[in-house]
Amino acid sequence: MDAILVVNAGSSSLKFQIFGVADGRLSRSIRGQMDGIGTRPRLFAGTAAGETLIERSFEPAAVKDLPAAIAETRTWLQSLGGFTLRAIGHRVVHGGPDYAKPILIDHDILDRLATFQELAPLHQPNNLAPIRLAMEINPDVPQVACFDTAFHRGHAPHTDCYALPRDYYEHGVRRYGFHGLSYEYIAERLAEVAPDVARGRVIVAHLGSGASMCALKDGRSVETTMGFTALDGLPMGTRPGQMDPGVVLYLIEHKGMSAGEVTDLLYRSSGLKGLSGISADMRDLLESEDPRAAFAIDHFVHRCALSAGLLSAALGGLDAFVFTAGVGENSAPIRARIAERLGWLGAELDPAANAAGATLISAPSSKVALHVLPTDEELMIARHTLALIARS
């Protein structure tokens, strides 16, 4: 069977999916991941029907880093047989000012993408590592980079600039936005579920370990909460979200912190983890009786509500609000608290539908439709990859 492999590599996990290709159509065949890299490595994979194909744990030293995880995963994938690999699609977080759509990767493009690593230090190096390895092992297999920034590239320039001298914008210092593959999928899915709503003014909340919101008008991004890097906007698992840049100056000038120490603080020790002192995982915080956990949740909900107001202003009103990603899809309490803060916009929650995890969780009398839609970034990557290799 002809197949496309989709790879989504992170700092502590390597997610992958295999899509069969027949008559120009995709069918999900296998999904899996290597998680707990360097701590409690585990390789798990199953079929689209839910059958487990492998569930294996490793000693931490055996899978101590991403290259080791790639090697173990590749060995298992090669043992499957029955697939003819036509292409590999990759999620690449930052496309910088150069790349506004998926692109076939060569060595020059890979080197250019590496220059954006400082703008996404938790993601970009790991996104590029499996591409380099695949180029060495299977140089004849096309590889496609799909960018999280691409979906937002149609914004008006005055919305994406910072109030800095113009030269900085020309050199790439601008607001890019992220989670674009997720928002692109939700825009398409909402058009299937609620076409009338999808043509209107919609906010999508991608709430997970990384979190952001996007304002959609007629299915296109017009504004988003993340900016130059993935630190901006909403508070996240370990990242602070919107913050006065003067704080960074203070930490460097008055606390004597190095740039590396500030980077580590902002990317790895802030957000829900920093506020609570307990965990970066919303599930742990919701289960905890520690008042610091409640404090972190209060802050998260408050900032989500503020961002919803900002994006509603960008849209000139609001017709629908969509929850997606790990927290958005699975946490009824967080959805309820955010929906309550949207009451001034006319949103009214149906508590029973919310508790049941229904697709539509707004009350019949609500002026704003409230939806819960699972995202599927890997499917978007597979679609883009198939379309690109079909044209090449």
N, C-alpha and C positions, 0 to 999 in steps of 0.2 A: 504494500500500500504506500502511495506517495504520502509524505507527511511533512508538517512544519513543526519545529520545536520552538517553543516560546520560553525564554529565560528571563527571570526577574530576580536579580541578585542583590541582596542587602548586606548589612554589616554582620548579622548573625544568622542569616538564613539564605537558602538558595531555592527559590520556587521555580517549578518547571511544569509545562504542559505539552502534550503531543496532540496535534490536531490532524486527523486524516483529511486528505484532499482528493475529491472525486468530482469530475464534471464541474470544476470551478467552485465547488462548495466545501465548506469546512464542517467537520464533525469531531467533537471533542472525544478523544480516545483514552488518554491517561493524564492524570494530574498528580503532582507530588511535590515534596520539598525535603531538603536537608535543613533541619533547624538545630538550635542549640550548639552552633559551631564554636568549638573551643571550650565549651562548658559541659553540655550533655548532648553530644551529637546524636541525631536520630534521623534516619532516612525512611520516609514513608511515601508510598505511592499506591494509587488505586485506579480502577477503571471509572469511566463516566457513570457506570451503573452502580458503583459503590463497592465493587469487589476489591478486597485488599490484595495487592500484588507483592508488596514487600513492607515490612516493618522491622527495622534493624537498628539497634543502638550500637554506638562505638565508644571506645575509651577517648577521653578528651585529647590525648596526645596523638591519636590516630587521625583525628579530623580537627586540627588545631587552628586552621585558618581557611579562608575561602578557596584558595587553590587546591587544598586537600579535599574540600567538599566537592569541588568541581570534578576532581579526579575520581572520587568514589562514585559520584552520581553518573559520570560518563561510563564507568565500567559496568554499572548496572544497566544503563540504557542500551549499551552495546549487546548485552546478553539477551535482550528481548527478541531481536530478529523480527522479520515481517514488515519492517518499515524501510522505505527509501527516502532518505532525508533530502527534501528539495530546498529548504532554506531554514535559517535560524532567525527568529525575531527577538529583539532585546528591548527591554525598557531602559531608557537612558534618561535620567532625571533632568539634566540641564543641557539644552541645545544652544544656549547663549544667543547672541544677536544674529548668528549665521543661519540657523536651521529652523525653519518654520513648518516642516513637514517631514514624514519618514524618508529615510535615505539609505541607499545601498552603501555599505561601509567599505572603504579601502584604507590603506595605511596612512595616507595623508589626512583623511577625515578623522581617523582614530587619534592621531596626534593632535589635531585641532580640538577634539572633544576633551582630551586630557588637560588642555589649558583652562578648562572650566572647573577643575577639581576643587579649587579653593572656594568656589561658590556653592558647592554641595559636598562637603568633605565626608559626610556619613554615607553618601549614596554613589556619587560619580566614580570614585576609584573601583568600587565593587561592581558597578554596572559594566565597566570597561574590561575588567579582568577576564571574564569568560569569553569576551570577544577576541582578546589577544590570544588566548589559548586555542580557540577554535580556528583562528587564522593559521596557527602553527600546525594543528593536527589535521584539519580539513580545509585547506586553502581554496578548494574548488567549490565549496558549499557557500552560496550567497548568504550574507548576513545583513540584516536590516535594523537600523536604530530607529526607535519610536520614542519621541521626546515628550516628557511631561509638560514642557513649556509651550509646545506647538499650538495647542488649542486656544491659547490666550493671545496669540500674536496678531489678531485682527483688531485689537483695541486702538482707539484714537490715541495719537502720540501724547496729547496733553494729559491723558489719564495715566500713562505709563512712565512719565518722566518724574524725576525728583526736582525740587526747586534748587538746583545746582547750576553752575555755568554750563552752557549748551555743550561744550566739548566733552563733558563727562558722559552725556547721553550718547554722543556719537561714538565714544569708546566703549559702549556697552553697559554703562552704569544706569540701569533702568529697572522698572518693575516687570518681571517676567511672569510670575504666577506659576503654580505647580499643580499636581494631581490632574493634569489635563486629560490623560487617557481615561481616568475615572469619569470626569465630567463629560467627555465626549460620548462614552458609553451611556451614561444616564440620560443625556439629551436625546439619544436615539431610542432608548428604552421608554422614556416618558412619552415620546411621540407615538409609540405603540399602545401604551396603557391609557393615556389620556391626551389624545391629539389636540383637542381644543385648548387645554391647559398649556401644553408644550409650546404652543404658538404665542403664549403670553409672557408675563413677567414672573420668572422663577428663580428662587434661590436654592442651590444644592449645597448641602452641608456634608462634606466628606470628613467624618469624625472617626478617627482611629488614633493609633500611636502618633502618627502625623495627622494634622487636622487643618482644614481650611474651608472656606466657603467661596462659592462662585455665583455671580449674578448672570442669568441667561435671559436673553430676549430673543424670541423666535428661534430658540435652540442654539444661539451663538453667545459666547462669552463676551460680556461688556465690562466686567469688573471682577476682581478677586481679592482675597485678603492677603495672600502671600506676595512677596515682592522680588527684590534682587536675589535673595537667597531663601531657603526654606525655613528661616528663623522667624519670619514676620507673621503678623496676623493673630490667629487664635493660639492660646496656650496649648501645648502638646504634651506627650508623655515625658520627654526630657528637654524640650525646647520652650523658651519663654513666651514666644509670640511677640506682639507689638510692644516695643520698649523705646523709651527716650534714648537716642544715641549718646546723649550726654552721660548715661550710665557707664558705657564702655570707656569713655574718656576718663571718667572718675576712677574706674577700676585700674586703668593703666597709670594715670598720673598720680593718684593719691594712695592707692593700695599696692602699687608696685607690681602689678600683675603683668606677665608677659603676654604677647599676642596669643601664644599657644595655650596659656592658662585660661585666658578669656574664651578662646575657642572651645576648650574642653568644658568650661562652665556653661556656656550657652547651648552647646549641642548635646551634652551628656548628663548634666547635673541640675538642670532647671525644670521648668514646666511642672507637671503634676508631681513628679518625683521630688523636685526641689521644694515645692510648697508644702507637701505632706510629710516629707522625710520618711515616707513609708514605701511607696511604690509608684512606678510610672503607669501601672495598669489600672484602668478605671474599675475593673471588676474587683480588684483588691480594695480599692478605696470605698466602693459601695458596700462591701461586706464588713469594713472596719468600723469599730465604735470609737476610734481615736478622733478627737475633735479636729486634729490637723487634716485628717482625710476629708471631713465635711467642709473644712475651710477651702481645700483645694478644689473640691467639686463646685462650691459656691462661686469661686473665681472663674472656673471654666464656663459655667452656665452664664454668668454675668457677661463675660467677654463674647460669648456666642450671641447673646441678645444684642449687645452693642453693635457687633458686626452685621447682624441681620438688619438693624436700623440703617446702617451705612449703605448696605447694598440695596435696600429698598429705596433709599434716596436716589441711588444711581439709576434704578429702574423706573423711578417715578410712580411707585406703588408696588403691590405684590399680589399675584394671583395664586401662587403655589409655593410650597416649601417642601423640599425632598431631603430625607435623611438617608445616608448611605455610609459604607465602610464599617469597620468592626464595631465601634460604639454606636454609630447611627443605626445600624441594622439590628443590633442585638440588645441594646439597653433601653428597655421601656421606661425606666425611671428618668433617665437623662432626656429622652424624647419628651416626656411629659413636662419636665421642668422648663425646657426650652420653649415648647409650645405655649406654656402658660405666659411666658414673657413676650410672646408674639400676639397676645390678646388685643393689644392696642391697634394692630393691623387688621383685626377681624378674624384671627385664627381661633378656632374652638375645637378642642380635642375630643375624640370619642374614646373614653378610658378603656372600654371593653375591647375595642378594635386594636388599640395600642398594646394592651396586655397580651393580646393574641398574636401580635406581630403581623397584622393584616397589611396589605399593600396600601389601602386607603385608611388613614386613622383619624381623619377629621370628622366632626359631627355634621349631619346633614345641613344644619343651619350655619355652618362655618362659611365665612366670606373668602377664606384662604384655604385651598385644598392642601392637606398634609399627607404626604406619601412616604412610604418606606420601600426603597428599591435596592436590592443587592447590586453592587458594582461588579464589573468583570473586565479588568484591565487586560488580562491575558487574551481574551477574545478580541479586543480591539487591536492588540499587537498582531495577532494571527491574521486578522482581516487586512491590516495595512501591509503586512509582509506578503500575503498572497497577491494583493493588488499590485504591489511594486514589482514582484518577480514576473508577474504575468505581462507587464509592460516592457520588461527589459529583454 
